[in-house]
């Protein structure tokens, strides 16, 4: 047991954390690349709508505003960065650099997504941020490390560098081989300068060779950099491309249509209610005093005919420019709610069976009333007044 304990290094101790972080970030990157909805502006869970939802409340509002001008590019950068961090961490390629990238991504997600989570420890991004710190300090420790393996192969069969006339390999082998002051090279006798085999020259390999005849023999840093970077890049490119292609094939041919459609808004805003002879359709989301036959107040978000009974569609809240949902629970009745979870600002998703679920922390909401069914959200989704006009169009007064 004592011998086993002496063989345990910081790299061994960090291996479970390293595997968890590597798998998680690799999965996150592949999931984004494989999901067409992530880049589809019409989907409430898209990168476009997430930026619009998180931006106004985020401490890095300026950065998200810049990202909103090229959301697909920003989404690709995030997905590919997560994939690169995950692959580098798992393979042991530039582990400290990968850990630094993982910490930066976690910090950005914390400041944009879960900064307002209350209490703060229910947000996962801050936990990931601190989980990367040991990896930044120690890296992979040479355990299951592709970079370390390449370095060892480059040194095999070559004399080590001579330091102060003593081969470095033997210096580290002997002077590093002790436990609690006991010298393993001297059969566990107490360490002492007077009997140190390196100092007195009794250790066979401590005889100083001719430094000029000892070849350096290490592959250059440039060569090692090229080999390890190429290996990690190949894995990331192949896995990312395969995920993107497979995700789109499955979503095209295997019923991958999202549970919600999108209403095409004409952005026509009515501030008055002209009278007509057609009776309006009622709305349960926020009853208004619209006279019979009048065009409802608000912004036109699309045709009511595009939303069949029992269907759900997404639209943009005309007041906040944030993603929202409209439902048609039964004939002549429409309800609408903001898609922003009141807990941490994530965009909820329609899960069917009259249920909205927040993908960030698992809060659940009744899709017809907006009421919270399961925390950590403390309140329900914000209702948006909506009604059908005599022209068959839906109007949202956000």
C-alpha positions in Angstrom: 0.0 0.0 0.0 2.8 2.4 0.9 4.5 1.7 -2.5 1.3 2.3 -4.3 0.8 5.6 -2.4 4.2 6.8 -3.4 3.4 6.2 -7.0 0.3 8.4 -6.9 1.0 11.8 -8.5 -1.1 15.0 -8.8 -1.9 13.8 -12.3 -3.5 10.7 -11.0 -5.5 12.7 -8.4 -6.9 15.1 -11.0 -7.7 12.4 -13.6 -11.4 12.0 -12.6 -11.9 15.8 -12.8 -10.0 16.0 -16.0 -12.1 13.2 -17.6 -15.3 14.9 -16.5 -14.4 18.3 -17.8 -13.1 16.9 -21.0 -16.1 14.7 -21.7 -18.5 17.6 -20.8 -16.9 20.2 -23.0 -16.5 17.8 -25.9 -20.2 16.8 -25.6 -21.3 20.5 -25.4 -19.4 21.4 -28.5 -20.6 18.4 -30.5 -24.2 19.0 -29.3 -24.2 22.5 -30.6 -22.7 21.6 -34.0 -25.1 18.7 -34.4 -28.2 20.7 -33.5 -29.6 22.7 -36.5 -31.9 24.6 -34.2 -28.9 26.2 -32.4 -28.2 28.3 -35.5 -31.8 28.8 -36.6 -33.0 32.3 -35.6 -36.6 31.1 -35.7 -36.0 28.7 -32.8 -36.4 30.1 -29.3 -33.3 28.1 -28.2 -31.1 29.4 -31.0 -27.9 31.3 -30.3 -29.6 34.4 -31.8 -32.4 34.3 -29.3 -30.1 33.4 -26.4 -28.0 36.5 -27.1 -31.1 38.6 -27.3 -32.4 37.2 -24.0 -29.2 37.4 -22.0 -27.8 40.6 -23.4 -29.8 43.2 -21.5 -29.2 41.7 -18.1 -25.6 40.7 -18.6 -22.5 42.5 -17.2 -20.8 41.9 -20.6 -23.7 43.5 -22.4 -21.3 45.3 -24.8 -19.7 42.0 -25.9 -23.0 40.3 -26.4 -24.2 43.4 -28.4 -21.2 42.9 -30.7 -21.9 39.2 -31.0 -25.6 39.9 -31.9 -24.4 41.3 -35.2 -22.9 38.0 -36.2 -24.6 35.4 -34.0 -23.9 32.4 -36.1 -20.2 33.1 -36.2 -20.2 33.7 -32.5 -22.1 30.4 -32.0 -19.5 28.5 -34.1 -16.7 30.0 -32.2 -18.2 28.9 -28.9 -19.0 25.4 -30.2 -15.5 24.9 -31.7 -13.8 26.3 -28.7 -15.7 23.9 -26.4 -14.8 21.0 -28.6 -11.1 22.1 -28.8 -10.9 22.4 -25.0 -12.6 19.1 -24.5 -10.4 17.2 -26.9 -7.2 18.8 -25.7 -8.1 17.9 -22.1 -9.0 14.3 -22.8 -6.0 13.6 -25.0 -3.5 15.5 -22.8 -2.5 18.0 -25.5 -1.5 21.4 -24.3 -3.5 20.7 -21.2 -2.8 23.9 -19.3 -3.7 26.0 -22.4 -6.9 23.9 -22.8 -7.8 24.4 -19.1 -7.3 28.1 -19.5 -9.6 28.2 -22.5 -12.2 26.1 -20.5 -12.0 28.6 -17.6 -12.5 31.5 -20.0 -15.5 29.9 -21.6 -17.0 29.2 -18.2 -16.4 32.8 -17.1 -18.2 34.1 -20.2 -21.1 31.7 -19.7 -21.3 32.8 -16.1 -21.3 36.5 -16.9 -23.9 36.0 -19.7 -26.2 33.1 -18.6 -26.1 32.5 -14.9 -24.8 35.7 -13.4 -28.2 36.5 -11.9 -28.9 33.0 -10.6 -30.1 33.1 -7.0 -28.7 31.6 -5.0 -25.5 31.8 -6.9 -24.4 28.2 -6.3 -27.3 26.8 -8.3 -25.6 28.0 -11.4 -23.3 25.5 -12.9 -21.0 27.9 -14.8 -19.3 29.3 -11.7 -18.6 25.7 -10.6 -16.9 24.9 -13.9 -14.9 28.1 -13.6 -13.3 27.0 -10.3 -13.0 23.3 -11.5 -10.6 24.4 -14.2 -8.2 26.1 -11.8 -6.3 22.9 -10.6 -6.0 21.9 -14.3 -4.5 25.2 -15.1 -1.9 24.7 -12.3 -1.0 21.1 -12.9 -2.2 20.2 -16.3 -2.4 16.5 -17.1 0.6 15.6 -14.9 1.8 13.3 -17.7 -1.0 10.8 -17.0 -2.7 9.4 -20.2 -1.1 12.3 -22.0 -0.6 12.2 -25.8 1.9 15.1 -25.5 3.8 13.3 -22.8 3.9 10.1 -24.8 5.3 11.9 -27.9 7.9 13.5 -25.7 8.9 10.2 -24.2 9.2 8.6 -27.7 11.4 11.4 -28.9 13.8 10.7 -26.0 13.9 6.9 -26.3 17.3 5.5 -27.1 19.1 8.8 -26.7 21.5 9.8 -23.9 20.0 12.5 -21.7 21.3 16.0 -21.3 24.2 16.3 -19.0 23.7 18.7 -16.1 26.8 19.7 -14.1 28.6 16.6 -15.4 25.9 14.2 -14.2 23.2 12.7 -16.6 19.9 14.4 -15.8 18.0 11.1 -16.1 20.1 9.4 -13.4 20.1 12.5 -11.2 16.3 12.6 -11.1 16.1 8.8 -10.8 18.3 8.7 -7.7 17.7 12.0 -6.0 14.0 11.8 -6.6 13.7 8.3 -5.3 13.3 8.8 -1.6 10.5 8.6 1.0 10.3 10.4 4.3 14.1 11.0 4.3 14.9 7.4 3.4 17.2 6.9 0.4 15.8 4.1 -1.9 19.1 3.9 -3.8 20.9 3.1 -0.5 18.3 0.5 0.6 16.3 3.0 2.7 19.1 4.3 4.8 18.7 7.9 6.0 19.6 10.4 3.4 23.0 12.1 4.1 25.3 14.1 2.0 28.3 12.0 3.2 26.8 8.8 1.8 24.9 10.2 -1.2 25.8 8.0 -4.2 25.6 11.0 -6.5 27.9 13.1 -4.3 30.6 10.5 -3.6 30.5 8.9 -7.1 29.6 5.3 -5.9 26.5 5.2 -8.0 27.6 3.6 -11.3 26.0 6.1 -13.7 27.3 9.1 -11.7 30.7 8.8 -13.4 30.8 12.0 -15.4 30.9 11.3 -19.1 32.4 13.6 -21.6 29.8 16.3 -22.1 31.0 17.1 -25.5 30.3 13.5 -26.6 26.8 13.4 -25.2 24.2 14.2 -27.9 21.3 16.4 -26.9 18.9 14.2 -28.9 15.6 15.8 -28.0 13.1 16.6 -30.7 12.7 20.3 -31.2 9.8 22.0 -29.5 8.6 23.0 -32.9 8.3 19.4 -34.1 6.5 18.3 -30.9 4.1 21.2 -31.3 3.3 20.3 -34.8 2.7 16.6 -34.0 0.5 17.2 -31.0 -1.4 20.1 -32.5 -2.1 18.1 -35.6 -3.3 15.1 -33.7 -5.7 17.1 -31.5 -6.9 19.1 -34.5 -7.6 16.0 -36.5 -9.7 14.5 -33.8 -11.6 17.8 -33.3 -12.2 18.4 -37.0 -13.3 14.8 -37.7 -15.6 14.5 -34.7 -17.1 18.0 -35.2 -17.7 17.5 -38.9 -19.3 14.1 -38.3 -21.5 15.5 -35.5 -22.7 18.3 -37.7 -23.5 16.1 -40.7 -25.1 13.4 -38.6 -27.2 15.9 -36.7 -28.6 17.4 -39.8 -29.3 14.0 -41.4 -31.2 12.8 -38.4 -33.2 16.0 -38.1 -34.1 15.9 -41.7 -35.0 12.3 -42.2 -36.2 11.1 -38.8 -38.8 13.6 -37.7 -36.4 16.1 -36.3 -38.9 18.9 -36.7 -38.9 21.1 -33.6 -42.0 21.0 -31.4 -42.7 24.6 -32.2 -43.1 26.6 -35.4 -42.4 30.2 -35.9 -44.8 33.0 -36.7 -43.8 35.4 -39.4 -44.4 38.9 -38.0 -45.2 41.8 -40.3 -44.3 44.3 -37.4 -47.5 46.3 -38.0 -48.3 48.1 -34.8 -51.8 49.4 -34.0 -52.3 52.0 -31.3 -56.0 52.5 -32.0 -58.9 50.1 -32.4 -60.9 50.8 -35.6 -64.3 49.2 -35.6 -65.4 46.6 -38.1 -68.3 44.3 -38.5 -66.4 41.1 -37.7 -66.4 39.6 -34.2 -63.0 39.3 -32.7 -61.5 36.1 -31.2 -61.0 36.0 -27.4 -57.6 35.8 -25.7 -56.9 34.3 -22.3 -53.4 35.5 -21.8 -54.3 39.0 -20.8 -58.0 40.1 -21.4 -58.3 43.6 -22.9 -61.1 46.0 -23.4 -61.0 45.7 -27.2 -64.5 46.6 -28.6 -66.3 44.1 -30.7 -65.2 44.2 -34.3 -62.1 46.3 -33.4 -58.5 45.5 -34.4 -56.7 44.6 -31.2 -54.0 47.0 -29.9 -50.4 45.8 -30.3 -48.0 44.4 -32.9 -49.0 41.9 -35.6 -47.0 38.7 -35.1 -48.5 36.5 -37.8 -51.6 34.8 -39.1 -53.7 32.9 -36.6 -54.3 30.3 -39.3 -50.7 29.2 -39.1 -51.3 28.0 -35.5 -53.6 25.1 -35.3 -55.5 24.0 -32.2 -53.1 22.4 -29.7 -50.0 23.9 -31.4 -47.3 26.2 -30.2 -45.3 28.8 -32.1 -42.4 31.1 -31.2 -42.3 34.8 -31.9 -40.4 37.9 -30.8 -41.9 39.9 -28.0 -42.4 43.4 -29.6 -41.8 45.1 -26.3 -38.6 43.4 -25.1 -37.3 41.9 -28.4 -36.9 38.7 -26.4 -38.2 35.2 -27.5 -41.7 34.3 -26.6 -44.3 31.6 -27.3 -48.0 31.7 -28.3 -50.2 28.7 -27.8 -53.6 27.8 -29.3 -55.1 25.5 -26.5 -58.6 25.4 -27.9 -60.7 27.0 -30.6 -60.9 30.8 -30.4 -58.4 31.0 -27.6 -54.8 32.1 -27.7 -52.3 32.5 -24.8 -48.7 33.9 -25.0 -45.8 34.0 -22.6 -42.2 35.2 -22.5 -39.8 32.4 -23.2 -37.3 33.8 -20.6 -37.1 31.8 -17.4 -37.4 34.1 -14.4 -34.8 32.1 -12.5 -31.6 32.8 -14.5 -32.7 34.2 -17.8 -32.4 31.0 -19.9 -34.8 30.4 -22.8 -37.3 27.7 -21.9 -38.3 25.0 -24.4 -41.7 23.5 -25.2 -41.6 19.8 -24.2 -45.1 18.8 -25.2 -47.9 17.9 -22.8 -48.5 21.5 -22.0 -45.1 21.9 -20.4 -42.2 24.3 -20.8 -38.9 23.2 -19.4 -35.8 25.4 -18.7 -32.7 23.6 -20.1 -30.4 25.3 -17.7 -31.6 24.4 -14.2 -34.7 22.2 -14.9 -37.5 24.6 -13.9 -40.9 23.5 -15.3 -43.9 25.7 -16.2 -47.5 25.1 -17.2 -47.7 26.0 -20.9 -51.3 27.2 -20.8 -51.1 29.3 -17.6 -47.4 30.0 -17.3 -47.4 29.0 -13.7 -44.2 27.4 -12.2 -44.6 23.7 -11.6 -41.1 22.9 -10.4 -38.2 25.1 -9.2 -35.7 26.5 -8.8 -37.7 29.3 -10.5 -39.8 31.1 -7.9 -42.3 32.6 -10.2 -44.1 31.8 -13.5 -43.5 32.9 -17.0 -44.5 36.5 -17.8 -47.8 36.6 -19.8 -48.0 38.7 -22.9 -51.4 40.1 -24.0 -52.4 38.6 -27.3 -55.6 38.5 -29.4 -56.8 37.7 -32.9 -58.0 40.5 -35.0 -60.9 40.6 -37.5 -58.4 40.2 -40.3 -57.2 36.8 -39.0 -54.0 38.1 -37.7 -52.6 37.7 -34.2 -51.6 40.9 -32.2 -49.2 40.9 -29.2 -49.2 43.9 -26.9 -45.9 43.2 -25.1 
